[in-house]
Amino acid sequence: MEIHSSPGAKGSFEKDSISLGHAEPPKFECMKHLYGNSIQLEGLHPFADTLISYPTKWYDDAARCGDTGSPYINILVEKLERHGTKESIQEVLHRVHYNTNMLQMKMKEGVKPHRQAPYFESSLQKKFMFPRQ
């Protein structure tokens, strides 16, 4: 679909069938006024549309049970199977992080029990959902 923001400025914005977000064309004249010749409307930064989820803060230990594996991964798989095609990945991760944080884990004998504090970093431009099969 072609979108014309102003005379002489044009951009191509595609909609995909999986995304729920609405890509809005940038207001070209406003952007040009603010950033001059430094703006580029074509292409995205290589790290745009990146999402990374961590099982806990970098300074904490993540739990891992010998017979059942990582509680974070187990909860992640369960929530993705249940909600991955109905909710955005951010909403699913909120569920995963809440449920993981609710577990009070005791890693070793004599070590004070603690809770993992999962978090994610995102530069997603739109809502993302996994396609239904």
NORMOKA-V232198 format. One record per residue. N is the residue number from 0. RES is the residue in three letters. PHI is phi as a letter, one per 40 degrees, with the letter a starting at -180 (NA if undefined). PSI is psi in radians with two decimals (999 if undefined). D_CENTER is the distance of its C-alpha to the mean C-alpha in Angstrom with 1 decimal. Layout:
BEGIN
n=N res=RES phi=PHI psi=PSI d_center=D_CENTER
n=N res=RES phi=PHI psi=PSI d_center=D_CENTER
END
This chain:
BEGIN
n=0 res=MET phi=NA psi=2.32 d_center=26.1
n=1 res=GLU phi=c psi=2.36 d_center=27.8
n=2 res=ILE phi=b psi=2.30 d_center=27.2
n=3 res=HIS phi=b psi=2.01 d_center=29.8
n=4 res=SER phi=c psi=-0.59 d_center=28.9
n=5 res=SER phi=a psi=2.87 d_center=32.3
n=6 res=PRO phi=d psi=2.25 d_center=35.4
n=7 res=GLY phi=g psi=-0.25 d_center=34.9
n=8 res=ALA phi=b psi=2.26 d_center=31.1
n=9 res=LYS phi=a psi=2.60 d_center=29.1
n=10 res=GLY phi=a psi=2.69 d_center=25.6
n=11 res=SER phi=b psi=2.09 d_center=24.3
n=12 res=PHE phi=b psi=2.11 d_center=21.3
n=13 res=GLU phi=b psi=2.55 d_center=20.4
n=14 res=LYS phi=b psi=2.36 d_center=18.8
n=15 res=ASP phi=b psi=2.85 d_center=17.5
n=16 res=SER phi=c psi=-0.24 d_center=18.2
n=17 res=ILE phi=c psi=-0.60 d_center=14.8
n=18 res=SER phi=c psi=2.49 d_center=12.8
n=19 res=LEU phi=b psi=-0.32 d_center=13.6
n=20 res=GLY phi=c psi=2.93 d_center=13.0
n=21 res=HIS phi=b psi=1.90 d_center=16.2
n=22 res=ALA phi=c psi=2.06 d_center=16.5
n=23 res=GLU phi=c psi=2.38 d_center=19.3
n=24 res=PRO phi=c psi=2.50 d_center=21.6
n=25 res=PRO phi=c psi=2.60 d_center=22.1
n=26 res=LYS phi=c psi=1.67 d_center=25.4
n=27 res=PHE phi=d psi=-0.83 d_center=27.2
n=28 res=GLU phi=c psi=-0.71 d_center=30.3
n=29 res=CYS phi=c psi=-0.79 d_center=28.4
n=30 res=MET phi=c psi=-0.75 d_center=26.2
n=31 res=LYS phi=c psi=-0.70 d_center=29.3
n=32 res=HIS phi=c psi=-0.74 d_center=31.2
n=33 res=LEU phi=c psi=-0.71 d_center=28.6
n=34 res=TYR phi=b psi=-0.04 d_center=27.8
n=35 res=GLY phi=f psi=-2.34 d_center=30.9
n=36 res=ASN phi=c psi=0.06 d_center=30.9
n=37 res=SER phi=c psi=-0.16 d_center=27.8
n=38 res=ILE phi=c psi=2.56 d_center=25.4
n=39 res=GLN phi=b psi=2.07 d_center=24.3
n=40 res=LEU phi=c psi=-0.23 d_center=23.0
n=41 res=GLU phi=c psi=2.46 d_center=22.7
n=42 res=GLY phi=g psi=2.91 d_center=19.8
n=43 res=LEU phi=b psi=2.78 d_center=16.6
n=44 res=HIS phi=d psi=2.52 d_center=16.0
n=45 res=PRO phi=d psi=-0.44 d_center=15.4
n=46 res=PHE phi=c psi=0.11 d_center=12.2
n=47 res=ALA phi=c psi=2.62 d_center=10.9
n=48 res=ASP phi=g psi=0.77 d_center=8.0
n=49 res=THR phi=b psi=2.45 d_center=6.8
n=50 res=LEU phi=b psi=2.25 d_center=4.0
n=51 res=ILE phi=b psi=2.22 d_center=6.5
n=52 res=SER phi=b psi=2.33 d_center=7.5
n=53 res=TYR phi=b psi=2.47 d_center=11.2
n=54 res=PRO phi=c psi=-0.37 d_center=13.9
n=55 res=THR phi=a psi=3.03 d_center=15.7
n=56 res=LYS phi=c psi=2.68 d_center=16.7
n=57 res=TRP phi=c psi=-0.46 d_center=18.2
n=58 res=TYR phi=c psi=-0.05 d_center=21.7
n=59 res=ASP phi=b psi=2.74 d_center=21.6
n=60 res=ASP phi=c psi=2.43 d_center=22.5
n=61 res=ALA phi=c psi=2.44 d_center=20.3
n=62 res=ALA phi=c psi=2.55 d_center=22.5
n=63 res=ARG phi=a psi=2.05 d_center=23.7
n=64 res=CYS phi=c psi=2.41 d_center=26.5
n=65 res=GLY phi=d psi=-0.70 d_center=29.0
n=66 res=ASP phi=c psi=-0.42 d_center=29.5
n=67 res=THR phi=b psi=-0.13 d_center=26.2
n=68 res=GLY phi=g psi=-2.70 d_center=23.6
n=69 res=SER phi=c psi=2.16 d_center=20.5
n=70 res=PRO phi=d psi=-0.66 d_center=20.0
n=71 res=TYR phi=d psi=-0.86 d_center=16.2
n=72 res=ILE phi=c psi=-0.71 d_center=16.1
n=73 res=ASN phi=c psi=-0.77 d_center=18.5
n=74 res=ILE phi=c psi=-0.73 d_center=16.6
n=75 res=LEU phi=d psi=-0.84 d_center=13.3
n=76 res=VAL phi=c psi=-0.79 d_center=15.6
n=77 res=GLU phi=c psi=-0.78 d_center=17.4
n=78 res=LYS phi=c psi=-0.63 d_center=14.6
n=79 res=LEU phi=c psi=-0.74 d_center=13.1
n=80 res=GLU phi=c psi=-0.66 d_center=16.7
n=81 res=ARG phi=c psi=-0.72 d_center=17.4
n=82 res=HIS phi=b psi=-0.11 d_center=14.6
n=83 res=GLY phi=c psi=-0.49 d_center=12.4
n=84 res=THR phi=c psi=-0.03 d_center=14.6
n=85 res=LYS phi=b psi=-0.41 d_center=15.2
n=86 res=GLU phi=b psi=2.78 d_center=12.0
n=87 res=SER phi=c psi=2.77 d_center=8.6
n=88 res=ILE phi=c psi=-0.61 d_center=6.0
n=89 res=GLN phi=c psi=-0.73 d_center=5.2
n=90 res=GLU phi=c psi=-0.70 d_center=8.9
n=91 res=VAL phi=c psi=-0.77 d_center=9.5
n=92 res=LEU phi=c psi=-0.59 d_center=7.9
n=93 res=HIS phi=c psi=-0.74 d_center=10.1
n=94 res=ARG phi=c psi=-0.81 d_center=12.9
n=95 res=VAL phi=c psi=-0.83 d_center=12.5
n=96 res=HIS phi=c psi=-0.71 d_center=12.6
n=97 res=TYR phi=c psi=-0.86 d_center=15.4
n=98 res=ASN phi=c psi=-0.67 d_center=17.4
n=99 res=THR phi=c psi=-0.74 d_center=17.1
n=100 res=ASN phi=c psi=-0.43 d_center=18.3
n=101 res=MET phi=c psi=-0.30 d_center=21.1
n=102 res=LEU phi=c psi=2.23 d_center=22.7
n=103 res=GLN phi=c psi=2.03 d_center=25.4
n=104 res=MET phi=b psi=2.47 d_center=26.0
n=105 res=LYS phi=b psi=1.91 d_center=29.1
n=106 res=MET phi=c psi=-0.86 d_center=28.6
n=107 res=LYS phi=b psi=2.79 d_center=32.3
n=108 res=GLU phi=c psi=2.34 d_center=35.7
n=109 res=GLY phi=g psi=-0.07 d_center=36.5
n=110 res=VAL phi=c psi=2.35 d_center=33.0
n=111 res=LYS phi=c psi=2.33 d_center=31.8
n=112 res=PRO phi=c psi=2.59 d_center=29.1
n=113 res=HIS phi=a psi=2.99 d_center=25.6
n=114 res=ARG phi=b psi=2.43 d_center=22.2
n=115 res=GLN phi=c psi=2.64 d_center=19.0
n=116 res=ALA phi=b psi=1.38 d_center=16.5
n=117 res=PRO phi=c psi=2.69 d_center=13.0
n=118 res=TYR phi=a psi=2.87 d_center=10.2
n=119 res=PHE phi=b psi=2.72 d_center=6.8
n=120 res=GLU phi=b psi=2.41 d_center=6.5
n=121 res=SER phi=a psi=2.47 d_center=4.5
n=122 res=SER phi=b psi=0.47 d_center=7.0
n=123 res=LEU phi=c psi=2.41 d_center=5.9
n=124 res=GLN phi=c psi=-0.40 d_center=9.4
n=125 res=LYS phi=b psi=2.96 d_center=9.5
n=126 res=LYS phi=c psi=2.44 d_center=8.4
n=127 res=PHE phi=b psi=2.32 d_center=7.9
n=128 res=MET phi=b psi=2.60 d_center=10.3
n=129 res=PHE phi=c psi=2.46 d_center=12.2
n=130 res=PRO phi=c psi=2.58 d_center=15.8
n=131 res=ARG phi=c psi=2.53 d_center=18.6
n=132 res=GLN phi=b psi=999 d_center=21.2
END
